[in-house]
Amino acid sequence: MNDTDKKLLELLHKHKLSLDDKQWLLDYIENTDQKELFQLLELEFNRSINDPSHANVEFSAEILTAIYTRAGIQAPDKPKLKHLWPRRLAIAGTCACLFGAFFFWRLTSNKHPGAQQKACAAHVFKNDVGPGSNKAVLTLSNGKKVILDSARNGLIANQGSSLVMKAKNGEVVYDPAAQNQPQLVFNTIATPRGGHFLVVLPDGSRVWLNAASSIRFPTCFSGNERSVEVIGEAYFEVTRNKEKPFIVKLNNSAIRVLGTHFNVNAYADEASIKTTLLEGAIQFTAGKSQYLLKPGQQAELNKAGVIKVIPDADVESAVAWKNGILHFEDVDIHFVMRQLSRWYDIDVVYHTKTSDHFFVELPAGSKLSDVLKMIELTGRVRFDIEGKIVTVN
C-alpha cells in the first residue's frame, strides 16, 4: 500500500475532518482511477464491518443503512441498523461520501446497464466559476455609493456623528467618537451575489453579511434602542448594553437582544425566516406572537405567519457560511442551488425533477465545479456550466 492510500484510509477513520482533509479527498477523487479507488474502499469497508476493533461499528451500520436507502431496498433486520443518513453522506469528501457513492454505484450498475460508467465517470466542465469574495457596496446618507472592496484603507466618509473607516483586514468600522453632537443619518451596506462582508457598527457590534444581503443602520445609536434592518442573511455578535436593547427588523418580524450571538436567514425566496441563537438570549416577535429563545434553539417563521421553535437546532449548519464552509444537510436540490446561485453569482436552469435530499460540505473557497462534482457522485443529478448558467440534468 502506497503513502497516498495510507493517507486515504487514515482520513476515512477520522470522526471529524478538517477543511484541508476534505480538500485532499476531493483532489484524490478527481485524480485517482475509479476502479482502483473502489477496490480500496470495498476492502476497507469489509474490514470495518468484520472487525469491530478496526472501526466504529455504529458508523459502519449507518453507512450500510444509507446504502440500502439509496438503492431503494429493505435493510436487513440483523445486524440492527439505525435508519438514518450519516450527516455527510455521499457528498463533501467524507468517509460516508466515498462509501455511499461507491456502493450506490455497485448496487445500481446491475439494474441499469451503463449506470456504473455514467455515475462515476469524471465529469470535466467546460467552464468554471470562482467562489464568493469580500465585496459590498456602501450607500451613504446622500445616496452616494462606495464600492468597499476597491476602496482604499483609512477614512471613507464622514457620516453624521461617525467616521467611516476601512481597516487593513478589509472590514468597515464606524467610529462614533469623532463627533460630540449626535446626528441621525442612515447608511446601507449591501453585498451582491458572490459577495460577503464584515461591518463593525457604531456600538462595536459586529455583523457578517452573507451573499445578496443588506443591513440599514444609523451611523450613531441615539435614543433608548439600537435598531437595524436586515434583508438576506447575517450573523450578529452584539455588544451588550442593558440601557439600549438591540433590535433587528426583518420583513414581518423582529429580534430583540441585549448582547448575544445569533444568525438570521431572511431571504425572500426561502420558505421561512430562520433565527438561530448561539449565545445569550433573544426575543423573536412576529405579529402578536413572542418567543424567548435559548442557546441552541431556532425560530422559523413561515409565509403564513406561523412560528415554529426547534429546541435542538443544528447550529453548526446555520452558521457554517460565516465560518467559511458550504454546508447543506438533508435538503433538496432546489435549496442547494438557491444557495449556490447566491454564493457563486450564477443562474440555474432545471432539466430534471428529483425529490432526493443531499448532504454537502466543502470549504467556501471551493470552485463551483468542485461542489457540483461531489453532488454528482450520488448518481442522481448531473450539471453543465455555460458561463454563469448552470443546468441541472
N, C-alpha and C positions, 0 to 999 in steps of 0.2 A: 504494500500500500504506500503510495507516494505522499509527500507532505501536504499536497492540496486535498487529497481525500481525507487525511487525518484532520485537517482543519475543518472540513465539512462536517465530519462526524462529531467533532468537538462542539460545533455550534448546534447541531441537532439535539444535543442533550443539555443545552443550557435552558433554564426555565425562563430567562428573560434576555433578550438580545439588545445590544446597543445599536445605534443607528449605523455605526461603522460595520457591525456584524451583518446587518440587513443589506447594506450596500455591497458587501463582499459576496453574500449569497446571490444577489441579483446579477452581479458580474459573472459569478461562477456559472449560473444557469445559462446565461447568454453565450458563454464561450466553451461550454462542455458538450461533448457528443451526447445526445439524448439517450441512446441505448446504454452507454457506459454509466450515465447518471442514474438511470432507472434500476440497473442491476445493483449498483451500490446501495441505493435506498431500499430495495427489496430485501437485500441481505441484512441490512441494519434493522429494518422493521421486524423481520422474523426473529432476530436476536432479542429485540426488546420484548416481544411477546413471550418467547420461550424461556427467557432467563430473567426472573423477577429482580435479581440483584444487579442486572445490567442497566435497567432503565426504569422510569416511573411507570408502573403498570397502569395506574389510573389514567395517565395521559395517553398511553397506548390504547386503552379502551375507548377513550374519547375519539381518537383518530379513527379507530375501526367503526365506531358508530357513525361518524361523519362520512366514511367511505360508503357504508350501506345507504345512508340517506341520499348521498349524491347519485348513487346508482339506482335508487328507487326500489330497493328490495328490503325484505324484512330482516332485521338484525336477529341473530340467534339469541336464545334465552340464556345460554351459558357460553362463555363467562358473562356475568351480569355487566351490562354496559350502561353508562349514563346516556340518556337520549338528549344530547345537546351538542352544539358545534364547538370545537375549540375556538378560542377567541380570535385567532388569526388564520382560520382555515383557508387553504388554497391560495392565499394572497399574501404578499408583502414579505416574502423571504424569511418565513419562519419554518420551524420543523413541520408544523401542521400543513403549511403551504406545500412543501415538497412532497410529503407523503400523500396528502389529499389529491394533488394534481396527478401524481403518479398512479395511484390506484383507481382514480376515476378514469384515467386513460386506459388502464388494463381492463376494467370491467366493461367499458363501452366499446372497446375495439372488436370484441367478438360479436356484439349485437349489430354494429354498423360498420361494414367494410370501409376502410379508409379513414375511419374516425381517429384511429391512432395517429396517423400522419397529420391529419388536419389539426388535431388538438395540440400536438406537441411540436410541430414544425416551427422553427424560428421565424418569426414574422419580422421582416425588415420593412420599416416605414420609410416612405419616400421623403417625408418631411418630419420635422420635429419642432417642439415648442419649449422654450425655457421656462423655469419656474417663476413664481411671483418675486418681486423685489421691493425694496424700501422706497416707496414713492407715494406722493399725495399732493393735493392742491389746497392751499390756504386761501380762503376768501375773507378779505379784510372788511371792516365796517363800512367802507366807502364803495364796496363792490370790486375793488381791485383784486386780481388773482395772482398768487405767487406759487410757482412750481417748486415745491420744497426739496425734491430730490436733486435739483440742479442749483438750488440757492447756495450761496457761499456761507461758510460758518461765521457766526457772530450775529450782529444785530440785523434783523429782517425788517421790523417795523415798530413804530410806537403806537400802541393801541389803547386808548383810554388811559387807565392807570397802570398799564403794564408795558414792559418792553418785551417784544417777541424775539427770542434768541434761538439760533440753531447751534446745537452743541456739536463737538467733534465726532461723537458717536452717531450723529445723524438725527437724533431726536430734537423736537421743538419744545422749548421751555418758555413759559410765561412768568416773567419776574414782576410781581406787583409792588416790590419795594421801591421802585424808581420814582413813583409819584405819591404825594401826600393826600390829594383830594380824589376820592373815588369817582370815576366816570363810567357810566354803564353803557358799554358798546359790546357788540357781539361779533364773534368770529366763527367761521366754519372750516373744519378740516375734513376733506373727503379723499378717500382712496379710490382709484379706478379698479376695474377688473385687472388682475395681475399685479396688484399692489398691496402693501400693508405699511403701517406706520405707528410710531410711538410718540405721544404728546404728553407733556407734563403741564397740568392745569395750574391756574394761579394759586391754588391752595396746596400744591405739592402732590395732589393725586395724580397717579399715572394711568394712562389709558392706551391700550394696544388696539388699533383698528385693523380688522381683517379686510380682505378684498371687497370692493364695491360697498363700502360702508362710509358713514359720516358722523360727526359729532358737532353740534352747535352749542356754544357756551359763552358766557360773559367773560370779558378779559379781567374782571375783578369781581369777586363774590362779595357783594354788599347785601344788606338786609339780614333776615333770620334764616336763610337757607341757601344751599348751593345747588342750583338746578341746571341740568344739561339735557339736550335732546339727542337721541341716537337713532340712526337708521342702519340696518345691516347687523354686523356682529362686532362686539367689543368686549375686551376683558379689562376690568377695573381693579386697581389697588387704591382704595380711597383712604386719604389721610383722616384720621379720627378728629372730630370736633363736636363735642356734645352740644355746643351752643348753636351750631349750624348743621342740621341734617343734610345729607347729600341726596338729591333726587335725580333719578334717571327717568326721563319721559320718553315713552315709546309711542307707537301709533295710537293704541287704545288702552294703554296700561301704564303703570309707573312703579318704580322701585325706590324705596326709602331706606337709607342706611345712615349709620353714624361713622363707622370705619370698618372696612371689610374687603375681602377679595371675592369677586364673582364674575361670571361670564353671562353675556346677553346675546342671544341669537334671535334677531328680529327681521330677517329678510322677508320681503313682501311675497316672494314666490314660494315660501315654505308653508307647510300646513299649520304650523303653530309658532308662537313666540316661546322661547325657552330661556329660563333664567336658572343658572346653576350656581350654588353657593359653595365656596371652598373654605372660607374662614369668616368668623364673626356671625352676624345675623342681619337679615334684610326682611322688609315687609313688602310683599308683592301685592299690588292692587289693580283690579280690573272691574270697572263699574262699582257695584256695591260690595263686591267680594274682596276680602283681605286675607292673606295668608302670611304667617311668620315662618320663614324658612330657617332651618338649622344647617350647619355644615354637612355636606354630602347629599343634600336634598336638591330637587329640581322642580320648578313650577312650569307647567305647559299650559298656554292659553291658546285654544283653537279658534278657528274662524267664527264659530257660533258663540264665542264668548264664554265657553266653559273652561274652568281651570282644573287641571289635574296635578296633584303633587306626588312626585316619585320620591319615596323616603330614602331609597338606597340607589342613587343615580350613579351612572358611570362618569364620574368627574374627570377621569383621565381622558376619556374620549371627548368630552365637552371642551377641554382647554388644550387639546393636542396641537391645534393650529398655532396657538400662541407660543408653544414650546418647540416649534419647528418640525412638526410631524403631520403628515397627511394620514388621518385615521378615520375609518368608517367601519362601523360594526353592525352587522345584521341589517343592512339597508338595501333597498332595491337599486337597480341600475340608474334610474332617473335621479334619485337623490345623489348618488355618487357623481353623476355627470353634471348636475347643477353646481356642486361644489367645485369640480374641476374647471367648469366654464368660468367661474369667478377667479380661481387661483391662477389659471393659465391664459385667461382672456381669449377663450375660444367659443365658438358656436357649435351646437350639437344637432345632428340630424339622425333620426331613428329609422332604420330599415328592418327592424325586427321588434317583436314583443317578447318579454320574458318576465316571469314572476319570481325568478331566483333572487335570493339575497346574497350580498357579497361582504367580505371582510377584507379591508385594505389597510395596510400600514407601511408607509415609506417615509424617508426624510423629505421634508417640504422642499428641499433643494433638488429633488429628482427631476429629470426631464420628463415631459409628458409621455414620451414613448416608453419609459421605464415603468410608469404606472399602468399604462394600457397593456403592456406585455404581461405583467403579473396577473391582471384580471383575465387575460386570455388563457392563462394556464388552467382555468376552470373548464375550458371547452364549451362554455355557454355563449360567449359573445366573441366577436372579432371586430377590430377597429381599422379605420383608414384615416389618415391625416392628409388633408389637402389645404395648405395654407393655414388659416385659422378656423377651418371647419373640420370637425371630427364626426365621422359616420359610424354609427353602431350597427353592425351587421349580425 
